[in-house]
Amino acid sequence: MKKGRIIGLSGPTVSVDLPGLQLYERVYVGHQRLAGEVVRLEQGKAVVQVYEETRGLALGEPAEGSGRPLTVRLGPGLLGGMFDGLQRPLQALRRETGPFIRSGTDPFPLDLERSWNFSPLKSPGDSLSAGEIFGTVEEGAFLHPIRAAVGGTLATVHRGAFTLDSPLATYKEGGELFAWQERPVREPRRDITRLPTADPLVTGQRCLDFLFPLSKGGTAIFPGGFGTGKTILEQSIAKFADVDIVIYVGCGERGNEMAEILEEFATLSDPWRDTPLMERTIVVVNTSNMPVAAREASIYTAVAMAEYYRDLGYDILLLADSISRWAEALREISSSLEEMPGEEGYPTYLGSRLSAYFERAGVVACGEGTGSLSMILSVSPPGGDFTEPVTQACLRSAGALYLLDTALAHRRHFPAIHWGQSYSLYEQDLGRHFCSEVSGDWDPLRSRCRELLQQETALAEVAEIVGLEGLQDRDRLVMHAAERVRREFLCQNAYSEDAFSTPQQTLERISTIVAFFDEALARLEEGEALDEILKG
Ligand SMILES: Nc1ncnc2c1ncn2[C@@H]1O[C@H](COP(=O)(O)OP(=O)(O)OP(=O)(O)O)[C@@H](O)[C@H]1O
């Protein structure tokens, strides 16, 4: 263990005289052993960004290197868990120490007392290679495959009940295998085979599934100004998306808002299974009053957990609310290190960090099957200005943009997704999928729906000058049908029965509106009065 002293202090940035440290190594500083991370190495000293409140820390107090970067502990028991950005288990801490996390607390994130059931797939004498699955553990509705961290020839293999602190197998060469493993959070998995994205991730939001679909393994962002419904949309997707596991990152949200979200999550039932939603959800929270370094780390802690389950063959959705707060944390750290600022004070590496993060999404091969990690991140641009650096940097990497419009939110059109300015790069591929799986009408109806909305936008400009009555009957009919598309199809009240729509229901709803339009147009052309037609 490398030991040294604190030689400089400036807020959460601490200099230590510890030789031999590595960049991003985890370091403990002060008598309280506050955790931090090496963010810069200089001749004779290392600069450490401390994850916790540094008030009371003094020069000369001890510092200690751990020899390891920031890691997550992965294994049975993560599901249903709530953690902070450093993977400290919030429910357990609350039981033991109350609602505030004491500085220097570093408990094991998984429950070591809980008993699990192990079914081995291997026997003594079998040889195992690193990464090979050697048994399974039942984790709620899931079968949790356990991979060997290192290879060797098995000497003993456990069967039945166990706790996480006892080994499941031992090797003849020496060494033990546990049900949990440790992974550095900032390092993406490299030993994976990537596959193209092919299947849709059904969100239950008509506007998204029909107009701007997302692939399993795809990435999307939704930027929106204050009160445009980011949190509600994110929660609706968390509740209804057809994935195996949801990982929700509350990054820098207000504490009371986050508490409400957590309380609500705990009461929700899973629309796809007959169990509480929380059983297949992991929550990572770092509210705005928690130190910035932990907030910056929180999205990495979450994605490392997501990759773990993805590589076990599950479909994972990672939701982060909001990535702007993460970028602000990065900016704060960068400015405390006196780095050269880029646009609006964000570090010049903001774009590359974000694209490296998005890169961690995707579909991978897992034995016979596949696993996927999809990402939906909300962005809160100050003043609703979408030209700001975080939105722009996200746009360069994300596969879909769901732009939340303030004017729509003011008119209480929710979800306030702007149909004219949003897009999805997965639309064509997924259109083919929906055409073969749901109905061949999917693509043609989508074109008709878009056409009505575009015509309405053009006609609205004319109507502003000549008035609605000044429009021709055919145009008035278009306006009427487009309004129905907006009100009855695109709007979806998150607090009603209509909060979720299956692709079949989505198709039926839009085809009813388009069929009404076609029939009305035919009657109009036969000479019937528009008012009569609309009355019927
Ligand atoms: N799908 C929806 N159905 C009904 N109401 C909605 C919907 N989406 C948003 N709202 C309304 O809009 C309000 C604001 O939503 P929300 O809190 O999600 O916005 P936000 O963009 O996260 O806000 P902030 O910028 O403060 O974080 C909600 O309280 C709710 O009344």
Ligand as a Chemical Component Dictionary entry (heavy atoms), coordinates in Angstrom:
data_LIG
# 
_chem_comp.id                   LIG 
_chem_comp.type                 NON-POLYMER 
_chem_comp.pdbx_formal_charge   0 
_chem_comp.three_letter_code    LIG 
# 
loop_
_chem_comp_atom.comp_id 
_chem_comp_atom.atom_id 
_chem_comp_atom.alt_atom_id 
_chem_comp_atom.type_symbol 
_chem_comp_atom.charge 
_chem_comp_atom.model_Cartn_x 
_chem_comp_atom.model_Cartn_y 
_chem_comp_atom.model_Cartn_z 
_chem_comp_atom.pdbx_ordinal 
LIG N1  N1  N 0 -46.860 12.539 -20.473 1  
LIG C1  C1  C 0 -47.381 13.427 -19.632 2  
LIG N2  N2  N 0 -48.679 13.369 -19.274 3  
LIG C2  C2  C 0 -49.224 14.274 -18.458 4  
LIG N3  N3  N 0 -48.556 15.293 -17.914 5  
LIG C3  C3  C 0 -47.266 15.423 -18.198 6  
LIG C4  C4  C 0 -46.609 14.501 -19.078 7  
LIG N4  N4  N 0 -45.321 14.891 -19.186 8  
LIG C5  C5  C 0 -45.179 15.998 -18.429 9  
LIG N5  N5  N 0 -46.331 16.324 -17.826 10 
LIG C6  C6  C 0 -46.555 17.487 -16.942 11 
LIG O1  O1  O 0 -45.434 18.368 -17.028 12 
LIG C7  C7  C 0 -44.890 18.627 -15.733 13 
LIG C8  C8  C 0 -43.383 18.784 -15.834 14 
LIG O2  O2  O 0 -42.805 17.547 -16.174 15 
LIG P1  P1  P 0 -41.338 17.130 -15.708 16 
LIG O3  O3  O 0 -41.178 17.348 -14.255 17 
LIG O4  O4  O 0 -41.108 15.772 -16.249 18 
LIG O5  O5  O 0 -40.472 18.183 -16.502 19 
LIG P2  P2  P 0 -38.905 18.331 -16.516 20 
LIG O6  O6  O 0 -38.540 18.693 -17.908 21 
LIG O7  O7  O 0 -38.256 17.120 -15.959 22 
LIG O8  O8  O 0 -38.740 19.538 -15.539 23 
LIG P3  P3  P 0 -37.411 20.153 -14.916 24 
LIG O9  O9  O 0 -36.798 20.948 -15.997 25 
LIG O10 O10 O 0 -37.949 20.941 -13.782 26 
LIG O11 O11 O 0 -36.559 18.982 -14.472 27 
LIG C9  C9  C 0 -45.355 17.446 -14.887 28 
LIG O12 O12 O 0 -45.512 17.790 -13.559 29 
LIG C10 C10 C 0 -46.694 17.085 -15.493 30 
LIG O13 O13 O 0 -47.730 17.875 -14.967 31 
# 
loop_
_chem_comp_bond.comp_id 
_chem_comp_bond.atom_id_1 
_chem_comp_bond.atom_id_2 
_chem_comp_bond.value_order 
_chem_comp_bond.pdbx_ordinal 
LIG N1  C1  SING 1  
LIG C1  N2  SING 2  
LIG C1  C4  DOUB 3  
LIG N2  C2  DOUB 4  
LIG C2  N3  SING 5  
LIG N3  C3  DOUB 6  
LIG C3  C4  SING 7  
LIG C3  N5  SING 8  
LIG C4  N4  SING 9  
LIG N4  C5  DOUB 10 
LIG C5  N5  SING 11 
LIG N5  C6  SING 12 
LIG C6  O1  SING 13 
LIG C6  C10 SING 14 
LIG O1  C7  SING 15 
LIG C7  C8  SING 16 
LIG C7  C9  SING 17 
LIG C8  O2  SING 18 
LIG O2  P1  SING 19 
LIG P1  O3  DOUB 20 
LIG P1  O4  SING 21 
LIG P1  O5  SING 22 
LIG O5  P2  SING 23 
LIG P2  O6  DOUB 24 
LIG P2  O7  SING 25 
LIG P2  O8  SING 26 
LIG O8  P3  SING 27 
LIG P3  O9  DOUB 28 
LIG P3  O10 SING 29 
LIG P3  O11 SING 30 
LIG C9  O12 SING 31 
LIG C9  C10 SING 32 
LIG C10 O13 SING 33 
# 
